[in-house]
Amino acid sequence: MFRFLICAALLSFQAFPQQSGPQYRRSSVISSAKFHTIFSNYAVIAQPRPVPSAPKFSWPRISNPYIYDFSFLLGLELPIRDYNNNGTPDTVHSVIITAVERPGGGEYGPNGIFWGFEPLDGYFNPAISDYTKGVALSFDPSTWPAFWPDHPEWGNNVWYGINGPNNFTADAEAVFAMDDKNDGEVHIKWGFLPDSTQPLVKGHGIKTTVHYLFFNDGIFSDVVFCVYKIKNTGKSDYAKVTAGQLLGSYIGGDGDEWNDDVTIYFPKDDYVYAYDFDNHIRPAANPRWKGKTGGLGMKFLDAPSSNKIASCRVFVPAGNITMGNDEEMWHYMRPGNYLFPPSVIMPPDSIPYALKGEDGDAMWATDYFSLASGEEKKVTTAIAGGYFRDETMILLKKAEAFANSGYNLDSAQNKIRLTSLTGYTTINANFNLTWNSSVTPGLIDIWITKDFGKTWNIIARNALDNGTFTLVPSLIGNAPLARIAVFKKDAQGKMIGFNESALFRINSSAAPFNAVRIIGEPGVDTTITSGAFAFKMRIGTMNAAGTTLKASYKNSFTPAFVPFYEGAVFSDTAVQTLMLSLRDIPNDGKTIIKCVVGEGAAADSHETEPFNNMTERISLPAVNHYFKSGNTDATVSVHITNPALLAGHTYTVTFDDTSSPTQKYFSVFNNSLNRQVLTNSPLNMTGESDHFDGLSLNVSDFFTGPDYARSGWSNPGSNNPSFMMTRIDIPQLNVSGYNLPADYRLEFSSQYNLSSYNLSALGIPLPVINNINFRVMDITDNNLPIPVPFAFVENSQTVTGKLSPNDILFLADKSENFLTYRILFSGDSTAHIPAEQDTLYIFTAKGLSVFDSLVILASTSVEVEKDDPEFLVSQNYPNPFSGHTTLKLQIKRGRTLSLKIYNSLGQLIESRVLESGKGNNTEIKISGKGLSSGIYFYELSDGAHTIVNKFIVLH
């Protein structure tokens, strides 16, 4: 019975050839460990668009898009014939494209049919309409077809794996097939048919089966493998065929971040690299972006003639391509044709660089290969993500060996095995690197990193595989964190294996060389509340006496790195742990730490991903700070960030909201020492700002502007004119106003004996208008109204001397030192004209401003308590001490207390939970054993009541 079904299936496939067309277009979404993307079954990655919530080829997080479109191209030369029927053989080229949605894309016939690849029926489950799983996916059997059209002998419920039926090579694999039967261009223009016996089948007779492979863990979790199996199903042989890729970069995603992308071809190592020019995604462009900005490396891993990128064109702008012009596309894909915009410099040493980022895209293609009738050939492309270009380049080389080993890591690594540098070694003189190869003969490439993988340099290219190579320190230079990567090629130069050494060190000279890599950090979206974090890092230096590590931070409101730690470090073969106190840096959701090892040109640095630093703070009691001047509506509290730095000083904090329309600043003056502590430090308007002397401001602020909810006319029932108050801004005259934190009252009378002002600061002095019936008063202090200078623009032709719709007021401060607001009135012809007893009140919501000054009284012993504290504590005795000291507690009722002890860096040393009975007098002993001499702090808290004080250990 089973054999009968198989035979029936085979007969049905012969009787009814597969159909292709736009009606079979489907999409799926894959989210692997590092990659998140929608893709189509017509060989376009990151599309179709727009699809709600679908990721657009994001790495390594779904919020971080890198590609707008990545599609397949196939160029071929038709068999040379007399297509023009003029007695002369013609050379005709055709490029089969995909239905990619991009500038310059698309080609359609007279009947509106797309000319290019279309998906074949039978490679997906037609019952599924979900855009996230319309393509067959290895991990979801519900997406598979009942039978695979080209392998009905496999039966049903079988996966079409890259390495055969039910071979689950990758963690996630997608498969589909497409052909060009609908591409009627060559038939209409040249009368060409791929098979003259089937006149209804147009195109070139090209069927392409595509596999996308994703790996969740290990070396290749940052790589996507794209495999194209290209089969000539027609009767004609093609002598010249070239396969290509078209990239639309989109680094940063929505907004305008794609405007500074760069795509460069690196000929020496034969790969394309796309990155963001300034390596920064502005939050205003993509507020969803998380973490660092990296780049994508792309290369051919396998192709019929050679896997070299034989042509590459980078074009600006992205629309500078006509995909419907076959001869033009063939010209760009032709081997040896490398074209780059003026912004890309290709120096003689073939190490290119970009002068700027642009809205540019790229296409590249393989060398020519032939494709005879019935023949199938394979092209494999890899896309690799990384934060360093060299790191990505090495990963692509490993991916090449991996793919050419059937996606079997053991097979790739067993083809070449290092027999030296298998453990940590220090190299002071010439050293013989040795290995065993399981495949001979062949060639070897040897690469070295001196800084734990950030940069790589080649020390041998296409060397004969004789099992040994001499490392010469004087040629390599100092390398405190060195590693070797050796790559095996077969006799034809195809990469088939790789292996890496253990970490080692090269001592070459007295020249300084430093390296640092942070390998253990909080991570994106991680919140740190403890006030310290143990950063894991690799540190290398050539100085036996060690070197200096400096740590600095930046966050969402501090764009430049601010130093906060400096200490000595030493080179080590092991992972080092550096405990950094986070108490002394502002709490912020986008905190980045940078560690710099060494000085000057020999310095090396590495940054963390942004994380959420939310160290628990102690609030300074409200009685310890007050506004000496100003009338802000903002909320300001003062946090104690490091009790060790409290010295009982008094401070005055002033604010600046005039220097920038988007950023406020604050300055701190130490009144006790008569010195400036901070000057024009950026103010975080929704949290903590920069610290000073163990304190920080925590504000909830905003920019001053009209408060329409509180503003209005005194007679709200009338048809009063509407009004809108904005800051004066006349860029043509370089005139702008200031959002003054003031409240206003427009008073109207029956007398026409008032006048406006000319306000010369406007740059176009407006004439004084006399005999008007209103004035403007500043009522910020309601007990002391002050007349406000204003210019009046009377736009009504019928109403004069009165305020009416379309009139404009320009305000200044009371002394006419600066301009403030523009008030525009609007309404129709029925609007009420304000008269006697009418009053308009305009209030502002007052953010922190230059008129505000805050006084802080910081004592050395801080107690934050309720009006009726539940416990009291005496100063520890003895103090200083060496052995132990005692705290005495008076407790009103049974409480659970926490005791935390910090060192002078704010690092938590000890934490206890104390259970106390009702009405107890309790003693707590603190041991000095294990504590070095210095200042420490204890914090006692029951959750509502907190006491902090210092003690001294003196041995």
Buried (B, 14 or more C-beta within 10 A) or exposed (E): EEEEEBEEBEEEBEEEEBBBBEEBBBBBBBBBBBBBBBBBBBBBBBBBBEBEEBBBBBBBBBBBBBBBBBBBBBBBBBBEBEBEEEEEEEEBBBBBBBBBBBBBBBBEBEEEBBBBBBBBBBBBBEEBEEBBBBBBBBBBEEBBBEBBBBEBEBBEEBBBBBBEEEBEBBBBBBBBBBBBBBBBBBBEEBEBBBEEEBEEBBBBBBBBBBBBBBBEEEBBBBBBBBBBBBBBBBBBEBBBBBBBBBBBBBBBBEBEBBBBBBBBBBBEBBBBBBBBBEBBBBEEBBEBBBBBBBBBBBBBBBBBBBBBBBBBBBBBBBEBBEBBBBEBBBBBBBBEBBBBBEBBEBEEEEEBEBEEBBBBBBBBBBBBBBBEBEBEBBBBBBBBBBBBBBBBBBBBBBBBBBBBBEBEBEBBBBBBBBEBBEEEBEBEEEBEBBBEBEBEEBBBBBBBBBBBBBBBEEBBEEBEBEBEBEBBBEEBBBBBBBBBBBBBBBEEEBBBBBBBBBBBBBBBEEEBBBBBBBEBBBEBEEEBEBBBBEBBBBBBBBBEEBBBBBBBBBBBBBEEBBEBBEEEBBBBBEEBEBEBBBBBBBBBBBBBBBBBBBEEEBBBBBBBBBBBBBBEBBBBBEEBBEBEEBBBBBEBBBBBBBBBBBEEBBBBBBBBBEEEEEEBBBBBBBEEEEEEBBEEBBBBBEBBBBBBBBBBBBBEBBBBBBBEEEBBBBEEEEEBBEBEBEBBEBEEEEBEBBBBBBBBBBBBBEEEEBEBBBBEBBEEEBEEBEEBBBBBBBBBEEEEBBEBBBBBBBEBEEBEBBBBBBBBBBBBBEEBEBBBBBBBBEBEEEBBBBEEEBBBBBBBBBBBBBBBBBBBBBEEEBBBBEEEBBBBBEEBEEBBBEEEBBBBBBBEEEBEBBBBBBBBBBBBBBEEEBEBEEEBEBEBEBEBEEBEEEBBBBBBBBEEBBBBBBBBBEE
